[in-house]
Structures are given as structure tokens and as C-alpha cells.
Amino acid sequence: MLRVLGAAPGPVMEACVLDFSGSGLRLRTPRQIPCGAPVRVDAQDLLMLGEICRCQPDHGAYTVGVRLSHSFTALAELERLNRALVAYSAPEPLKVRTR
């Protein structure tokens, strides 16, 4: 899933990964996305943030280039650890008696 971010967030759309490297993605999308637009790409256990650096028409769709700025992996494991931390109960505060 691809989501255009920013001051006026765009729609969520399906995107097909055509190519992937450590610094970027090449995707096929149904809509044109302006160069410079910040985007979020969600794929299974991976979250990537980046910026559109290229957008070209391609047989009724668009081929877009995304320059990645951040990639987060193992999101399921992170969620499991977060739930464990939330479930952890801290010791109860000391009760002070007043006369």
C-alpha cells in the first residue's frame, strides 16, 4: 500500500514493486504522484518512508521512483515487544499514611 503524506494527504492506493534497492523503490501505481511528494509504503512486515523523485506514464498507469529516507523492518516483532511492555505492571507506588 502506498499513501501520499504531507499537508494535504492523498489517497491510499495499491502499488506494485518493480525494483527495490537499499536507497529506493520503483513502483507501478494507478495514479500520478507529483515529484517531491512524501510517501509511506507498507508491505507485509516492512514500513518505508520516502519522497517521489520520478513519475512517468506507463501504459495506463504510472511508474514512480521513491527515494527512501527510512525503512523499518520486523514490525510484528516490534508490536509484540510493545505489547509486552504495556502489559508489564510497574510496582505500586508507596502509600503514605497521614494522621
Secondary structure, DSSP 8 states (H G I E B T S, - for coil): -EEE-SSS---EE--EEEEE-SSEEEEEESS---TT-EEEEEETTEEEEEEEEEEEEETTEEEEEEEEEEEEE-HHHHHHHHHHHHH------------
